[in-house]
Every structure is written in structure tokens, then in C-alpha cells.
């Protein structure tokens, strides 16, 4: 309990310091918002050709255009499908039937008439041309087969929040042996598969991750198993996609294959992709450094608020004045006011009781 005059000085000084602190916090949060906007602008500039416009003009015609690259990706896609089919026949001990290759379904191409002209050397593609869409699976009684020493990580949406999983999924809460994964019917997908929430409120978090190694995931997640030649580019483009806008808007939001497969994205030549990704990585690293610095300053601000309050209530915030009225006199006056108030209240109650009688 400080003397009354000192209380006034403390309050005035505390208000001043906390106002300054709040102003600083507001500026830091505004900087956070601007950095988030900058990230989105940067991703947009990367995938629409703005980021490398000068570089592209200086390079001239590429050795392989985006359209030629897309054709190479489509050939790789078909080759992977054929390899999988042959592996299935071999596992079943069967010879490939006549005409089995004709069962391959070509992915739908974009409707170019509805799309703007891309930069020189670029073309348009759909997501399904570049990647296989793979929904997750949650087997019955999966927990009974969990094995901490298993070879196959099995990720859940909540694992995206685990420390160390901020960009790539490294740490899983559940693992299975390869034998149990096969027995449970888990679909194991390769490293660099892009995964994201496909059901529930987690869609609104807009979180996307890449697998660090071959793994499986639950039915609340979807994956994009990209062609190797398009993996990094698809990831860069997908970071700018707002998942909430893709969901169906039902009581339990969902993202289904038809919501993802026909999405279109521009495809630059491989040489320009490399340049874009290098510039993008550098710019995003700089943004991350600034975001970390801001987050640290916000933590320090929270600590500073506690320090100010501690200093205020321990007599260290403002100088003390020996001429101030002693606290003992203040406490005596407060005690007298309380006693006087109690006496007045008792008299009022007595009058009310008499009136009632």
C-alpha cells in the first residue's frame, strides 16, 4: 500500500508506459499482417510470371517450353501408372491381360478459352495432370496395431501442430510396421507428397505440409502425389491456395477430389521454375526471419507488461517523496470511513425494521 500521492504518481506513470507499450504492440501486429500480405503477394508474383519478368526477357527462348515440360510430365505420369499396374499383376501372379494399357485414364486438360494468356514459354495445366489425388484412410482398430518402432508413419491432422512439423511432417504420433500397414490397407505415399485437411474445421486453418518420407495419413487428410518434375513447383503454387474457398460450405466442411482436380495453374519452363523457386525461397526466408523477430518482440512485450506491473506494486516505478502523507494515516482514514459506513448501514437497517413492525 503506497501513500495516496505516490499512488497517483504510479498510476499516471503506469498509464503512460502501458500506452506506449500498447502502441508498440499494435505496430508489431500491423507488421505481422503486412508480412502475411507480402507472402501472398510474393507467391502470386512467383506463379504468374511477374517475379521473373526481367529475367525471362534477358534469357530469351528456353530450350524446353512449359508446354513441352507438361508433355514430359504426362508421359512420366502414365509410366508410373503402368509400373503400378504391372506390380499388381506380378503380386497376384498374373500376366498382364490384353489391352490393359488402354484402361489408363488421361487427366482432363484445362479449358484454355477461359484462361488468360500466360507469359511467353508458359502454359496451363490442371492439378490432376501434375499429381495423383490420394485420400487418407483410418482403419478400424488401428490403434491395436500401432508400433513405436514401425517403419510407416501414420499422420493425423493434429500432427501438423507438432513441433518440428511446421513445414514437413517429420514426427508422427502413430507408426505401423510395413506388414501391418499392408494388412490394414493403408495407402503409403512417397516423400514430398503435399497433404492438407479435407474435412472439418481444420480446413479453415489453411495448413499444408509435405511428407519428409514415405508415409500414410488418416481419412481427414488428402494428398497430392506429384510428378517428380513438378513437385517443387506444385508446392509453391499450392501455398497460395485458400483451402476454405474450396470446401463445400456444409455444416461439416469437406474438400473432395472434384474440388481439387480441375484447378488450373501456370507451368513455366523448367529453367524459369528453378530461377523462380530460388528467388522465392530467398524472399520467404527473409520474411520468416522478420516474422520470428516480431514474434520474439511480442513475447518480450508481454514480459515487459508484467515487469511494469511488478515495479508499480513494489515501489520501484516512481521516486518516493518523504513529504507524502504516511500510509498509516491513509489506512486509519480508510478504517474510520468503513466504520462510519457500517454504523450508518446498521442505523438504516434498524429504521427499516421498526417501520416493518
C-alpha positions as CSV (number, residue, x, y, z in Angstrom):
1,X,0.0,0.0,0.0
2,X,1.6,3.2,-1.2
3,X,0.8,6.7,0.1
4,X,-2.1,8.3,-1.7
5,X,0.1,10.9,-3.5
6,X,2.5,8.2,-4.6
7,X,-0.4,6.1,-5.9
8,X,-1.4,9.0,-8.2
9,X,2.2,9.3,-9.5
10,X,2.4,5.5,-10.0
11,X,-1.0,5.4,-11.9
12,X,0.0,8.3,-14.1
13,X,3.4,6.8,-14.9
14,X,1.9,3.3,-15.5
15,X,-0.7,4.7,-17.8
16,X,1.9,6.4,-19.8
17,X,4.2,3.4,-20.1
18,X,1.4,0.9,-20.8
19,X,0.0,3.3,-23.5
20,X,3.5,3.3,-25.2
21,X,3.7,-0.4,-24.9
22,X,0.3,-0.9,-26.4
23,X,1.2,1.4,-29.3
24,X,4.3,-0.7,-29.9
25,X,2.3,-3.9,-29.8
26,X,-0.2,-2.5,-32.3
27,X,2.7,-1.6,-34.7
28,X,4.2,-5.1,-34.3
29,X,0.8,-6.8,-35.1
30,X,0.3,-4.5,-38.1
31,X,3.8,-5.5,-39.3
32,X,2.7,-9.2,-38.9
33,X,-0.3,-8.6,-41.0
34,X,1.7,-6.8,-43.7
35,X,4.2,-9.7,-43.8
36,X,1.3,-12.1,-44.3
37,X,0.0,-10.0,-47.2
38,X,3.6,-9.7,-48.6
39,X,3.8,-13.5,-48.6
40,X,0.6,-13.9,-50.6
41,X,1.7,-11.1,-53.0
42,X,5.1,-12.8,-53.4
43,X,3.5,-16.2,-54.1
44,X,1.2,-14.6,-56.6
45,X,4.1,-12.8,-58.4
46,X,6.0,-16.1,-58.5
47,X,3.3,-18.2,-60.2
48,X,2.0,-15.5,-62.6
49,X,5.5,-14.7,-64.0
50,X,5.8,-11.2,-62.5
51,X,8.7,-12.1,-60.3
52,X,11.0,-13.2,-63.2
53,X,9.7,-10.9,-65.9
54,X,13.1,-9.2,-66.4
55,X,15.0,-12.5,-66.0
56,X,12.8,-14.1,-68.7
57,X,13.3,-11.2,-71.1
58,X,17.1,-11.4,-70.7
59,X,17.2,-15.2,-71.2
60,X,15.3,-15.4,-74.5
61,X,13.6,-18.5,-75.8
62,X,14.0,-21.5,-73.4
63,X,15.4,-24.9,-74.6
64,X,12.2,-26.6,-73.3
65,X,8.9,-24.6,-73.1
66,X,6.3,-25.1,-70.4
67,X,4.1,-27.0,-72.9
68,X,7.0,-29.4,-73.7
69,X,7.6,-29.9,-70.0
70,X,4.0,-30.7,-69.4
71,X,4.1,-33.4,-72.1
72,X,7.1,-34.9,-70.4
73,X,5.3,-34.8,-67.1
74,X,2.3,-36.5,-68.6
75,X,4.5,-39.3,-70.0
76,X,6.0,-39.8,-66.6
77,X,2.6,-39.9,-65.1
78,X,1.5,-42.7,-67.5
79,X,4.7,-44.6,-67.0
80,X,4.2,-44.6,-63.2
81,X,0.6,-45.9,-63.7
82,X,1.8,-48.7,-65.9
83,X,4.5,-49.6,-63.4
84,X,1.9,-49.8,-60.6
85,X,-0.4,-52.0,-62.7
86,X,2.5,-54.4,-63.6
87,X,3.4,-54.6,-59.9
88,X,-0.2,-55.5,-59.1
89,X,-0.3,-58.3,-61.8
90,X,3.1,-59.6,-60.5
91,X,1.8,-59.6,-56.9
92,X,-1.3,-61.6,-58.0
93,X,0.8,-64.0,-60.1
94,X,-1.0,-63.0,-63.3
95,X,0.2,-61.9,-66.7
96,X,-1.0,-58.5,-67.9
97,X,-4.2,-59.1,-69.9
98,X,-4.5,-57.9,-73.5
99,X,-5.3,-54.2,-73.8
100,X,-4.6,-53.4,-70.2
101,X,-2.8,-50.2,-71.1
102,X,-5.9,-48.9,-72.8
103,X,-7.5,-48.6,-69.3
104,X,-5.4,-45.7,-68.4
105,X,-7.5,-42.5,-68.0
106,X,-5.9,-39.4,-69.3
107,X,-6.3,-36.5,-66.9
108,X,-8.5,-33.7,-68.1
109,X,-6.7,-30.7,-69.6
110,X,-7.8,-27.1,-68.8
111,X,-10.2,-25.1,-71.0
112,X,-7.7,-22.6,-72.5
113,X,-10.6,-20.5,-73.9
114,X,-11.4,-19.5,-70.3
115,X,-7.9,-18.7,-69.2
116,X,-5.7,-15.6,-69.8
117,X,-2.7,-15.9,-72.0
118,X,0.3,-17.0,-69.9
119,X,3.8,-15.4,-70.2
120,X,5.9,-16.4,-73.2
121,X,7.0,-20.0,-72.9
122,X,4.5,-20.9,-70.3
123,X,1.3,-23.0,-70.5
124,X,-1.6,-24.0,-68.3
125,X,-2.2,-27.3,-66.6
126,X,-4.7,-28.9,-64.2
127,X,-3.8,-30.3,-60.8
128,X,-4.7,-33.8,-61.9
129,X,-2.3,-33.5,-64.8
130,X,0.5,-32.9,-62.4
131,X,-0.5,-35.1,-59.4
132,X,-2.5,-38.0,-58.2
133,X,-5.1,-37.2,-55.6
134,X,-4.8,-39.6,-52.7
135,X,-7.3,-39.5,-49.8
136,X,-6.3,-40.9,-46.4
137,X,-7.6,-43.9,-44.6
138,X,-8.4,-44.7,-41.0
139,X,-8.6,-48.4,-40.4
140,X,-10.8,-50.0,-37.8
141,X,-8.9,-50.7,-34.5
142,X,-5.8,-49.1,-36.0
143,X,-4.5,-48.3,-32.5
144,X,-4.2,-52.1,-31.8
145,X,-1.5,-52.4,-34.5
146,X,0.4,-49.2,-33.6
147,X,4.2,-49.8,-33.1
148,X,6.5,-47.0,-32.0
149,X,9.3,-48.8,-33.8
150,X,7.3,-49.1,-37.0
151,X,8.7,-48.1,-40.4
152,X,5.5,-46.4,-41.7
153,X,4.5,-43.1,-40.1
154,X,0.7,-42.5,-40.0
155,X,-0.2,-38.9,-39.7
156,X,-3.3,-37.2,-38.3
157,X,-4.4,-33.6,-38.9
158,X,-3.3,-32.8,-35.3
159,X,0.3,-33.8,-36.2
160,X,0.5,-30.6,-38.3
161,X,0.7,-28.7,-35.0
162,X,3.5,-30.8,-33.5
163,X,6.9,-29.1,-33.0
164,X,9.2,-29.9,-35.9
165,X,6.3,-30.4,-38.4
166,X,5.9,-26.7,-39.3
167,X,6.8,-27.3,-43.0
168,X,7.5,-31.0,-43.5
169,X,5.8,-33.8,-41.5
170,X,8.7,-35.4,-39.6
171,X,7.1,-36.6,-36.3
172,X,4.0,-38.8,-36.2
173,X,2.0,-39.8,-33.2
174,X,1.4,-43.3,-34.7
175,X,3.6,-45.7,-36.7
176,X,3.0,-49.2,-38.2
177,X,5.2,-51.9,-39.5
178,X,5.2,-52.4,-43.2
179,X,3.4,-55.7,-42.7
180,X,0.6,-54.2,-40.6
181,X,0.3,-51.2,-42.9
182,X,-0.4,-53.6,-45.8
183,X,-2.7,-55.7,-43.7
184,X,-4.7,-52.6,-42.7
185,X,-4.9,-51.4,-46.3
186,X,-3.1,-48.1,-45.7
187,X,-2.1,-46.2,-48.8
188,X,1.5,-45.4,-48.4
189,X,2.6,-42.4,-50.5
190,X,6.1,-41.2,-51.3
191,X,8.1,-38.3,-49.8
192,X,7.2,-34.8,-50.9
193,X,3.5,-35.6,-51.2
194,X,1.6,-32.5,-50.3
195,X,-1.0,-33.2,-47.5
196,X,-3.8,-31.0,-46.1
197,X,-7.0,-31.2,-44.1
198,X,-10.0,-32.3,-46.2
199,X,-12.8,-32.5,-43.5
200,X,-13.9,-30.3,-40.6
201,X,-12.9,-27.0,-39.1
202,X,-9.2,-27.7,-39.7
203,X,-9.7,-26.7,-43.3
204,X,-10.0,-23.1,-42.2
205,X,-6.5,-23.2,-40.8
206,X,-5.3,-23.5,-44.4
207,X,-2.4,-25.6,-43.3
208,X,-0.4,-27.6,-45.8
209,X,2.6,-29.8,-45.3
210,X,4.9,-32.1,-47.3
211,X,5.9,-35.6,-46.2
212,X,9.5,-35.9,-45.3
213,X,9.5,-39.7,-46.1
214,X,7.1,-42.3,-47.3
215,X,4.0,-42.3,-45.0
216,X,0.3,-42.8,-44.7
217,X,-2.4,-40.5,-43.2
218,X,-5.9,-40.6,-41.9
219,X,-9.2,-40.1,-43.7
220,X,-9.4,-36.4,-42.6
221,X,-6.5,-35.6,-44.9
222,X,-5.9,-35.5,-48.6
223,X,-2.6,-35.8,-50.5
224,X,-1.2,-34.6,-53.9
225,X,1.3,-37.2,-55.1
226,X,3.1,-35.0,-57.6
227,X,5.1,-36.0,-60.6
228,X,8.8,-35.6,-59.6
229,X,9.3,-32.9,-62.4
230,X,6.5,-30.8,-60.9
231,X,6.8,-31.4,-57.2
232,X,8.5,-28.2,-56.1
233,X,6.5,-26.0,-58.5
234,X,3.2,-27.5,-57.4
235,X,4.1,-26.9,-53.8
236,X,5.0,-23.2,-54.4
237,X,1.7,-22.7,-56.2
238,X,-0.4,-24.6,-53.7
239,X,0.9,-22.5,-50.8
240,X,-1.2,-19.6,-52.3
241,X,-4.4,-21.7,-52.5
242,X,-7.1,-20.8,-49.9
243,X,-8.5,-24.2,-48.7
244,X,-11.5,-22.6,-47.1
245,X,-12.7,-21.4,-50.5
246,X,-12.5,-24.9,-51.9
247,X,-14.7,-26.5,-49.2
248,X,-18.4,-27.2,-49.9
249,X,-19.7,-25.0,-47.2
250,X,-21.8,-27.7,-45.4
251,X,-22.2,-28.0,-41.7
252,X,-19.1,-30.2,-41.7
253,X,-16.9,-28.6,-44.4
254,X,-15.3,-31.0,-46.9
255,X,-12.9,-30.9,-49.8
256,X,-13.4,-33.7,-52.3
257,X,-11.4,-34.7,-55.4
258,X,-13.6,-32.7,-57.8
259,X,-12.8,-29.6,-55.8
260,X,-9.1,-30.0,-56.4
261,X,-8.5,-32.0,-59.6
262,X,-9.7,-29.3,-62.1
263,X,-7.9,-26.4,-60.5
264,X,-5.6,-24.7,-63.1
265,X,-2.1,-23.4,-62.6
266,X,0.5,-21.9,-64.9
267,X,3.5,-24.0,-65.9
268,X,6.8,-22.2,-66.8
269,X,9.8,-23.8,-68.4
270,X,11.9,-25.9,-66.0
271,X,14.8,-23.3,-66.3
272,X,12.5,-20.5,-65.2
273,X,10.9,-22.6,-62.5
274,X,14.4,-23.1,-61.0
275,X,15.0,-19.3,-61.0
276,X,11.6,-18.5,-59.5
277,X,12.0,-21.1,-56.8
278,X,15.4,-19.7,-55.8
279,X,14.2,-16.1,-55.7
280,X,11.1,-17.2,-53.8
281,X,13.0,-19.2,-51.2
282,X,15.3,-16.3,-50.5
283,X,12.4,-13.8,-50.1
284,X,10.4,-16.2,-48.0
285,X,13.4,-16.9,-45.8
286,X,13.8,-13.1,-45.2
287,X,10.1,-12.8,-44.4
288,X,10.4,-15.7,-41.9
289,X,13.3,-14.1,-40.2
290,X,11.3,-10.9,-39.8
291,X,8.3,-12.9,-38.5
292,X,10.4,-14.6,-35.9
293,X,11.9,-11.3,-34.8
294,X,8.4,-9.8,-34.5
295,X,7.1,-12.9,-32.5
296,X,10.1,-12.5,-30.2
297,X,9.4,-8.8,-29.6
298,X,5.7,-9.6,-28.9
299,X,6.9,-12.1,-26.2
300,X,9.2,-9.5,-24.8
301,X,6.3,-7.0,-24.7
302,X,4.2,-9.4,-22.7
303,X,7.0,-9.9,-20.3
304,X,7.6,-6.1,-20.1
305,X,3.9,-5.6,-19.1
306,X,4.4,-8.0,-16.2
307,X,7.6,-6.2,-15.2
308,X,5.9,-2.8,-15.2
309,X,3.1,-4.0,-13.0
310,X,5.6,-5.7,-10.7
311,X,7.6,-2.5,-10.5
312,X,4.4,-0.5,-9.8
313,X,3.4,-2.6,-6.9
314,X,6.8,-2.9,-5.4
315,X,7.6,0.8,-5.2
316,X,10.2,0.8,-8.0
317,X,8.3,2.6,-10.7
318,X,8.4,6.2,-9.4
319,X,10.6,8.1,-6.9
320,X,9.2,8.2,-3.3
321,X,8.6,11.5,-1.5
322,X,9.2,11.7,2.3
323,X,6.7,14.6,2.4
324,X,3.9,12.4,1.3
325,X,1.2,11.6,3.8
326,X,2.2,8.3,5.5
327,X,0.4,5.2,4.6
328,X,-0.5,4.6,8.2
329,X,-2.6,7.8,8.2
330,X,-4.3,6.8,4.9
331,X,-5.2,3.4,6.4
332,X,-6.5,5.0,9.5
333,X,-8.8,7.2,7.5
334,X,-10.0,4.3,5.4
335,X,-10.7,2.3,8.6
336,X,-12.7,5.3,10.0
337,X,-14.7,5.6,6.8
338,X,-15.5,1.9,6.8
339,X,-16.6,2.0,10.5
340,X,-18.7,5.2,9.8
341,X,-20.3,3.5,6.8
342,X,-21.0,0.3,8.9
343,X,-22.7,2.4,11.6
344,X,-24.8,4.3,9.1
345,X,-25.9,1.0,7.5
346,X,-26.8,-0.5,10.9
347,X,-29.0,2.6,11.7
348,X,-30.7,2.3,8.3
349,X,-31.5,-1.4,8.9
350,X,-32.8,-0.6,12.4
351,X,-35.2,2.1,11.0
352,X,-36.4,-0.3,8.3
353,X,-37.1,-3.0,10.9
354,X,-39.1,-0.6,13.1
355,X,-41.2,0.6,10.1
356,X,-41.9,-3.0,9.2
357,X,-43.1,-3.8,12.7
